Amino acid sequence: MHVTEWLDSVPAAAVYAVVALVIGLESLGIPLPGEIVLVSAALMSSQHSGVNPVVLGVCATAGAVVGDSIGYAIGRKGGRPLLAWLGAKFPRHFSEGHVATAERSFEKWGMWAVFFGRFVALLRIFAGPLAGVLHMPYWKFLIANVIGGICWAGGTTAVIYYVGVVAEDWLKRFSYLGLVAALLIGLASMLIIKRKAKKAQQDAAVAPEAEPVNAGD
């Protein structure tokens, strides 16, 4: 069976459920590819698969908000021992360096760290549990969580949906050349954004260590 036909055979309800579940678990603090799942589902919705992009965005937002809120409650109850346990279970994502970087971001930006953290892979996993561990007032966390979830989930769904529609139109006009060009542009943009985000995280990790040295001099 052709891949497109197979995707069309997947019930839309199953796609919504998988997207909400994966994003919810990722927001809760479990390292899962929530962004990849959302992008894939948004592309499906642009290819006439029966997946409604509006419903998809709502489900993704709900998963993000609910998952973050559960992560907040777990972090508030578990405290720092929870971060130590997560570091032992997921050393790649919850190492002491990553925790310290995320904590500095929270101390510096507060609610904005929760909002912008939705757009950064590392902070997206940390936001809920770490906000609870640091005892951020829940009402502040909830506001930033809801707005961030809507902007990230809704914005990602809308952008990828329209990119998929444009790519399909190019494919009709220019055969596979248009699709290849669209994929190359998308891949290049993604690599540039990831490189800038990684550099920003490294700068944030190095800068606080350099301040005491300058002050001492």
C-alpha positions as CSV (number, residue, x, y, z in Angstrom):
1,M,0.0,0.0,0.0
2,H,1.2,3.5,-0.8
3,V,2.5,5.5,2.2
4,T,-0.1,8.2,1.7
5,E,-2.9,5.7,1.5
6,W,-1.7,4.0,4.7
7,L,-1.6,7.4,6.5
8,D,-5.1,8.2,5.3
9,S,-6.3,4.9,6.8
10,V,-5.1,5.9,10.3
11,P,-8.2,7.2,12.2
12,A,-8.0,10.9,13.0
13,A,-8.9,10.3,16.6
14,A,-5.8,8.1,17.0
15,V,-3.6,10.8,15.6
16,Y,-5.1,13.4,18.1
17,A,-4.7,11.0,21.0
18,V,-1.1,10.1,20.2
19,V,-0.1,13.8,19.8
20,A,-1.8,14.8,23.0
21,L,-0.3,11.8,24.9
22,V,3.3,12.2,23.6
23,I,3.4,16.0,24.2
24,G,1.8,15.6,27.6
25,L,4.4,13.0,28.7
26,E,7.2,15.1,27.4
27,S,5.9,18.2,29.2
28,L,5.6,16.1,32.3
29,G,9.3,15.6,32.2
30,I,9.8,12.4,30.2
31,P,12.2,12.9,27.3
32,L,10.0,12.1,24.2
33,P,10.0,13.6,20.7
34,G,6.9,15.7,21.1
35,E,7.9,18.3,18.5
36,I,8.6,15.6,15.9
37,V,5.3,14.0,16.5
38,L,3.4,17.3,16.3
39,V,5.2,18.3,13.1
40,S,4.5,14.9,11.5
41,A,0.8,15.1,12.4
42,A,0.6,18.7,11.1
43,L,2.1,17.5,7.8
44,M,-0.5,14.7,7.7
45,S,-3.3,17.2,8.1
46,S,-2.0,19.2,5.1
47,Q,-2.1,16.2,2.9
48,H,-5.9,15.6,3.0
49,S,-5.6,12.8,5.5
50,G,-8.8,13.7,7.4
51,V,-6.8,15.2,10.3
52,N,-8.2,18.6,11.1
53,P,-5.4,21.1,11.9
54,V,-7.6,23.1,14.3
55,V,-8.5,20.0,16.4
56,L,-4.9,18.9,16.2
57,G,-3.7,22.2,17.6
58,V,-6.2,22.1,20.4
59,C,-5.2,18.5,21.3
60,A,-1.5,19.4,21.3
61,T,-2.1,22.5,23.4
62,A,-4.2,20.5,25.9
63,G,-1.5,17.9,26.2
64,A,1.2,20.5,26.7
65,V,-0.8,22.4,29.4
66,V,-2.0,19.3,31.3
67,G,1.4,17.6,31.1
68,D,3.2,20.7,32.4
69,S,0.7,21.1,35.3
70,I,1.2,17.4,36.3
71,G,5.0,17.9,36.1
72,Y,4.7,21.0,38.3
73,A,2.7,19.1,40.9
74,I,5.2,16.2,40.9
75,G,8.2,18.6,41.1
76,R,6.6,20.5,44.0
77,K,6.1,17.3,45.9
78,G,9.3,15.6,45.0
79,G,11.7,18.5,45.4
80,R,15.4,18.3,44.6
81,P,15.6,14.5,45.4
82,L,13.3,14.1,42.3
83,L,15.9,15.9,40.1
84,A,18.6,13.7,41.5
85,W,16.6,10.6,40.7
86,L,15.8,11.8,37.2
87,G,19.5,12.6,36.7
88,A,20.3,9.0,37.5
89,K,17.6,7.6,35.2
90,F,18.1,10.1,32.3
91,P,21.7,11.4,32.6
92,R,21.6,12.7,29.1
93,H,18.7,15.0,29.7
94,F,18.8,15.6,33.5
95,S,22.6,16.0,34.1
96,E,23.8,18.4,36.8
97,G,24.9,20.8,34.1
98,H,21.5,20.8,32.3
99,V,19.7,21.2,35.6
100,A,21.9,24.1,36.6
101,T,21.4,25.8,33.2
102,A,17.6,25.4,33.4
103,E,17.6,26.7,37.0
104,R,19.6,29.8,36.1
105,S,17.1,30.5,33.4
106,F,14.2,30.2,35.8
107,E,15.9,32.5,38.4
108,K,16.6,35.1,35.8
109,W,13.4,35.0,33.7
110,G,10.7,33.6,36.0
111,M,7.4,33.2,34.1
112,W,9.1,34.0,30.8
113,A,11.3,30.9,31.3
114,V,8.1,28.8,31.3
115,F,6.8,30.6,28.3
116,F,9.9,30.5,26.1
117,G,10.9,27.1,27.5
118,R,8.1,25.7,25.5
119,F,10.1,26.5,22.3
120,V,13.4,25.0,23.6
121,A,13.7,21.2,23.8
122,L,15.7,21.2,27.0
123,L,13.5,23.6,28.9
124,R,10.3,22.0,27.5
125,I,11.2,18.9,29.5
126,F,12.3,20.8,32.6
127,A,9.7,23.6,32.8
128,G,6.9,21.8,34.7
129,P,9.0,19.8,37.3
130,L,11.6,22.6,37.8
131,A,8.9,25.2,38.4
132,G,7.4,23.0,41.0
133,V,10.8,22.3,42.7
134,L,11.5,26.0,42.8
135,H,8.0,26.7,44.3
136,M,7.0,29.2,41.6
137,P,3.4,30.4,42.4
138,Y,1.1,28.1,40.5
139,W,-1.0,31.0,39.1
140,K,2.1,32.5,37.5
141,F,3.1,29.1,36.2
142,L,-0.4,28.4,34.8
143,I,-0.6,31.7,32.9
144,A,2.8,31.2,31.3
145,N,2.1,27.5,30.7
146,V,-1.3,28.2,28.9
147,I,0.0,31.0,26.7
148,G,3.2,29.2,25.9
149,G,1.3,26.0,25.1
150,I,-1.1,27.9,22.8
151,C,1.7,29.7,20.9
152,W,3.9,26.7,20.6
153,A,1.4,24.0,19.7
154,G,-1.0,26.2,17.7
155,G,1.8,28.1,16.0
156,T,3.7,25.0,15.1
157,T,0.6,23.3,13.7
158,A,-0.4,26.3,11.7
159,V,3.1,26.9,10.2
160,I,3.8,23.3,9.3
161,Y,0.3,22.9,7.9
162,Y,0.7,25.8,5.5
163,V,4.2,24.7,4.7
164,G,2.8,21.3,3.7
165,V,0.1,22.9,1.6
166,V,2.7,25.1,-0.2
167,A,5.0,22.1,-0.7
168,E,2.2,20.1,-2.2
169,D,1.4,23.0,-4.6
170,W,5.1,23.2,-5.6
171,L,5.1,19.5,-6.1
172,K,2.2,19.8,-8.6
173,R,4.0,22.6,-10.5
174,F,7.6,21.5,-10.4
175,S,7.4,17.8,-9.8
176,Y,9.9,16.5,-7.3
177,L,12.2,19.5,-7.7
178,G,9.9,21.8,-5.7
179,L,9.6,19.3,-2.9
180,V,13.3,18.8,-2.6
181,A,13.9,22.5,-2.5
182,A,11.3,22.9,0.2
183,L,12.8,20.1,2.3
184,L,16.3,21.5,1.9
185,I,15.2,25.0,3.0
186,G,13.3,23.6,5.9
187,L,16.2,21.4,7.0
188,A,18.7,24.3,6.7
189,S,16.4,26.6,8.8
190,M,16.0,23.9,11.5
191,L,19.8,23.4,11.7
192,I,20.4,27.1,12.0
193,I,17.8,27.5,14.8
194,K,19.1,24.5,16.7
195,R,22.7,25.8,16.5
196,K,21.7,29.2,17.8
197,A,19.7,27.6,20.6
198,K,22.6,25.4,21.6
199,K,25.0,28.4,21.5
200,A,22.6,30.4,23.7
201,Q,22.5,27.5,26.2
202,Q,26.3,27.3,26.3
203,D,26.6,31.0,26.8
204,A,24.1,30.9,29.7
205,A,26.0,28.1,31.3
206,V,29.5,29.8,31.0
207,A,28.5,33.4,31.9
208,P,27.5,32.8,35.5
209,E,30.8,31.0,36.1
210,A,32.8,33.9,34.8
211,E,31.1,36.6,36.9
212,P,32.7,35.6,40.3
213,V,36.2,35.7,38.8
214,N,35.7,39.2,37.4
215,A,34.3,40.4,40.7
216,G,37.2,38.9,42.6
217,D,39.8,40.6,40.3
